[in-house]
Amino acid sequence: MPRIRQKAAQYAADDFRKALKNALVNCDMKQKDLAFETGIPESTVSERMRDPSKFTLGQMQEIVKATHMEPEAILKFLGYKNNLDRSASV
């Protein structure tokens, strides 16, 4: 992987980790509570907090539900651009 991509991936992981930690604080939750609410084993939550790239999409969806995180935090982490058009009609 080119050096620039590695840095971008690391920045995205750091941003997601910070967003998740902030969401936990805002919900007055600890990793143990997140594990209970999502059904993800506590050891898995701990491991993946260190390396968010190991979270599955399904686990991320459960985290969004449990913590009321903005889905954009996950989309940015997955590499989607921040230009999601909210005004577009379906």
C-alpha atoms as a printed R data frame, in Angstrom:
   type eleno elety resid chain resno       x      y      z
1  ATOM     1    CA   MET     A     1   0.000  0.000  0.000
2  ATOM     2    CA   PRO     A     2   1.472  3.396 -0.923
3  ATOM     3    CA   ARG     A     3   2.691  5.511  1.951
4  ATOM     4    CA   ILE     A     4   0.033  8.199  1.433
5  ATOM     5    CA   ARG     A     5  -2.749  5.617  1.563
6  ATOM     6    CA   GLN     A     6  -1.318  4.129  4.740
7  ATOM     7    CA   LYS     A     7  -1.354  7.539  6.407
8  ATOM     8    CA   ALA     A     8  -4.892  8.240  5.190
9  ATOM     9    CA   ALA     A     9  -6.069  4.877  6.527
10 ATOM    10    CA   GLN     A    10  -4.382  5.563  9.864
11 ATOM    11    CA   TYR     A    11  -5.971  9.023 10.108
12 ATOM    12    CA   ALA     A    12  -9.394  7.527  9.312
13 ATOM    13    CA   ALA     A    13  -8.913  4.864 12.000
14 ATOM    14    CA   ASP     A    14  -7.831  7.515 14.519
15 ATOM    15    CA   ASP     A    15 -10.854  9.677 13.665
16 ATOM    16    CA   PHE     A    16 -13.220  6.729 14.035
17 ATOM    17    CA   ARG     A    17 -11.620  5.730 17.348
18 ATOM    18    CA   LYS     A    18 -12.031  9.294 18.668
19 ATOM    19    CA   ALA     A    19 -15.635  9.483 17.458
20 ATOM    20    CA   LEU     A    20 -16.427  6.183 19.154
21 ATOM    21    CA   LYS     A    21 -14.770  7.235 22.418
22 ATOM    22    CA   ASN     A    22 -16.713 10.519 22.359
23 ATOM    23    CA   ALA     A    23 -19.944  8.645 21.668
24 ATOM    24    CA   LEU     A    24 -19.265  6.359 24.632
25 ATOM    25    CA   VAL     A    25 -18.665  9.362 26.889
26 ATOM    26    CA   ASN     A    26 -21.818 11.083 25.638
27 ATOM    27    CA   CYS     A    27 -23.857  7.928 26.326
28 ATOM    28    CA   ASP     A    28 -22.166  7.442 29.704
29 ATOM    29    CA   MET     A    29 -21.006  4.009 28.550
30 ATOM    30    CA   LYS     A    30 -17.865  1.991 29.011
31 ATOM    31    CA   GLN     A    31 -16.541 -0.651 26.635
32 ATOM    32    CA   LYS     A    32 -18.218 -3.271 28.819
33 ATOM    33    CA   ASP     A    33 -21.594 -1.542 28.339
34 ATOM    34    CA   LEU     A    34 -21.005 -1.299 24.595
35 ATOM    35    CA   ALA     A    35 -20.252 -5.012 24.475
36 ATOM    36    CA   PHE     A    36 -23.487 -5.776 26.310
37 ATOM    37    CA   GLU     A    37 -25.612 -3.472 24.137
38 ATOM    38    CA   THR     A    38 -24.172 -4.723 20.845
39 ATOM    39    CA   GLY     A    39 -23.656 -8.385 21.644
40 ATOM    40    CA   ILE     A    40 -19.991 -8.090 20.680
41 ATOM    41    CA   PRO     A    41 -17.715 -9.867 23.176
42 ATOM    42    CA   GLU     A    42 -15.944 -7.420 25.503
43 ATOM    43    CA   SER     A    43 -12.498 -8.704 24.481
44 ATOM    44    CA   THR     A    44 -13.398 -8.121 20.822
45 ATOM    45    CA   VAL     A    45 -14.549 -4.562 21.530
46 ATOM    46    CA   SER     A    46 -11.289 -3.870 23.363
47 ATOM    47    CA   GLU     A    47  -9.149 -5.343 20.584
48 ATOM    48    CA   ARG     A    48 -11.020 -3.507 17.848
49 ATOM    49    CA   MET     A    49 -10.925 -0.196 19.670
50 ATOM    50    CA   ARG     A    50  -7.162 -0.423 19.153
51 ATOM    51    CA   ASP     A    51  -7.574 -1.409 15.497
52 ATOM    52    CA   PRO     A    52 -11.000 -0.295 14.227
53 ATOM    53    CA   SER     A    53 -10.315 -1.736 10.777
54 ATOM    54    CA   LYS     A    54 -11.171 -5.149 12.242
55 ATOM    55    CA   PHE     A    55 -14.784 -4.170 13.015
56 ATOM    56    CA   THR     A    56 -17.246 -5.749 10.624
57 ATOM    57    CA   LEU     A    57 -19.900 -3.598  8.997
58 ATOM    58    CA   GLY     A    58 -22.532 -5.393 11.058
59 ATOM    59    CA   GLN     A    59 -20.656 -4.614 14.268
60 ATOM    60    CA   MET     A    60 -20.367 -0.974 13.215
61 ATOM    61    CA   GLN     A    61 -24.115 -0.850 12.612
62 ATOM    62    CA   GLU     A    62 -24.744 -2.186 16.113
63 ATOM    63    CA   ILE     A    63 -22.345  0.400 17.552
64 ATOM    64    CA   VAL     A    64 -24.184  3.211 15.750
65 ATOM    65    CA   LYS     A    65 -27.491  1.991 17.210
66 ATOM    66    CA   ALA     A    66 -26.122  1.619 20.731
67 ATOM    67    CA   THR     A    67 -24.210  4.909 20.867
68 ATOM    68    CA   HIS     A    68 -26.315  7.076 18.547
69 ATOM    69    CA   MET     A    69 -23.180  7.890 16.553
70 ATOM    70    CA   GLU     A    70 -23.591  9.681 13.266
71 ATOM    71    CA   PRO     A    71 -23.423  7.120 10.453
72 ATOM    72    CA   GLU     A    72 -21.107  9.532  8.604
73 ATOM    73    CA   ALA     A    73 -18.342  8.603 11.067
74 ATOM    74    CA   ILE     A    74 -18.478  5.059  9.750
75 ATOM    75    CA   LEU     A    75 -18.800  6.093  6.120
76 ATOM    76    CA   LYS     A    76 -15.719  8.309  6.386
77 ATOM    77    CA   PHE     A    77 -13.836  5.457  8.026
78 ATOM    78    CA   LEU     A    78 -14.829  3.149  5.190
79 ATOM    79    CA   GLY     A    79 -13.485  5.633  2.662
80 ATOM    80    CA   TYR     A    80 -16.620  7.374  1.477
81 ATOM    81    CA   LYS     A    81 -16.216 11.074  0.796
82 ATOM    82    CA   ASN     A    82 -17.846 13.661  3.021
83 ATOM    83    CA   ASN     A    83 -19.975 14.988  0.156
84 ATOM    84    CA   LEU     A    84 -23.083 12.960  0.825
85 ATOM    85    CA   ASP     A    85 -25.938 14.978 -0.644
86 ATOM    86    CA   ARG     A    86 -28.640 15.075  2.007
87 ATOM    87    CA   SER     A    87 -30.972 17.085 -0.198
88 ATOM    88    CA   ALA     A    88 -31.107 14.534 -3.011
89 ATOM    89    CA   SER     A    89 -34.493 12.986 -3.474
90 ATOM    90    CA   VAL     A    90 -34.826  9.256 -3.776
